[in-house]
Amino acid sequence: MTDSIKEKSLLWIEDVYKIYGDKVVLDDIDLAVAAGEFVTVVGPSGCGKSTLLRLILGQEFPTRGTILLEGKPIGFADPSRGIVYQRYSLFRNRTVLGNVLEGPRLSLSFRERRKRKNELVEEAKHFLEKVNLASDLAKYPHELSGGMRQRVAIAQSLIMKPKILLMDEPFGALDPSTRQSMQLFLLELWEDLGMTIFFVTHDLHEAVFLGTRIIVLSHQYLDDRGEYRHVKRGAKVIADHPLSATAKSVDVKKTAEFGELIEDIRMEVDARHTKHVKDFNLKHPFSWRTLRDEELSSHDTTQHES
């Protein structure tokens, strides 16, 4: 990766290895994430997706390599990186409003909290309005649905004003209907706030639907003859592709054409059985993706003209 890309990147990951004992989990990871991107990461179970997320968060550190946020080395977890997990991070004895205020309460001194009390309450209400929970401030977690609890967890992160929001399969425990509505909600929130999101999922459909860029981690690699091999070493980034510019539009992602596009990509790469990953080339001239991009672009133009 070049110096010019490094200077423009919000998140810079270079030559990162993670080893536990004699087991290599991540092997020579290089990534550059620009501000405003919605990056989705897929790969087979146990390939190191959550490990990579923990390294970015600062819960763990790489065995070797560099991770920079805005050009500065990442240290221990701090408010510059928000995190939303699959399991809800809510306090059962606090209201919705109280849960969102917990982050500032823990990060500020007593004097600062008293000085900014009214300001912080208004900020919490602002982000709860953004996640469509303005009328649920006084409710407790047990009174909320699964989707509502995850929206509270997102508001908990947003009030800390992170540079990047990390999400570790946040919708994995939700029923299909709630999961779909949360995906649309997250897309609309991302477009509204202009956030940078790094989203780990095992679901290829979800990764393509949400992302402006999709990354595949796998233990497979290209050998000298150009063939994919499975070896007993750490996962690598074996596919890193931008999705089309039209994919940024929430409206386009609701269309039947986009649903067909996802199925086309599913046929090009199965994230759970990466023997097909060698065909994952979204810009290949014979890829269905290239043809569908043209159709979506035409659809998007028509929508804006009408």
HELIX and SHEET records of a PDB file:
HELIX    1   1 ASP A    3  LYS A    8  1                                   6    
HELIX    2   2 LYS A   49  LEU A   57  1                                   9    
HELIX    3   3 VAL A   96  SER A  107  1                                  12    
HELIX    4   4 PHE A  110  LYS A  115  1                                   6    
HELIX    5   5 LYS A  117  LYS A  130  1                                  14    
HELIX    6   6 PRO A  141  GLU A  143  5                                   3    
HELIX    7   7 GLY A  146  LEU A  158  1                                  13    
HELIX    8   8 PRO A  176  LEU A  193  1                                  18    
HELIX    9   9 LEU A  204  LEU A  210  1                                   7    
HELIX   10  10 ALA A  245  LYS A  248  5                                   4    
HELIX   11  11 VAL A  250  LYS A  253  1                                   4    
HELIX   12  12 ALA A  256  GLU A  268  1                                  13    
HELIX   13  13 THR A  274  ASP A  279  5                                   6    
HELIX   14  14 TRP A  288  GLU A  305  1                                  18    
SHEET    1   A 4 LYS A  23  VAL A  33  0                                        
SHEET    2   A 4 LEU A  11  TYR A  20 -1                                        
SHEET    3   A 4 ARG A  64  LEU A  69 -1                                        
SHEET    4   A 4 LYS A  72  PRO A  73 -1                                        
SHEET    1   B 6 ARG A  81  TYR A  85  0                                        
SHEET    2   B 6 ILE A 164  ASP A 168  1                                        
SHEET    3   B 6 ILE A 197  VAL A 200  1                                        
SHEET    4   B 6 PHE A  38  VAL A  42  1                                        
SHEET    5   B 6 ARG A 213  SER A 218  1                                        
SHEET    6   B 6 LYS A 236  PRO A 242 -1                                        
SHEET    1   C 2 GLN A 220  LEU A 222  0                                        
SHEET    2   C 2 TYR A 228  HIS A 230 -1                                        
END                                                                             
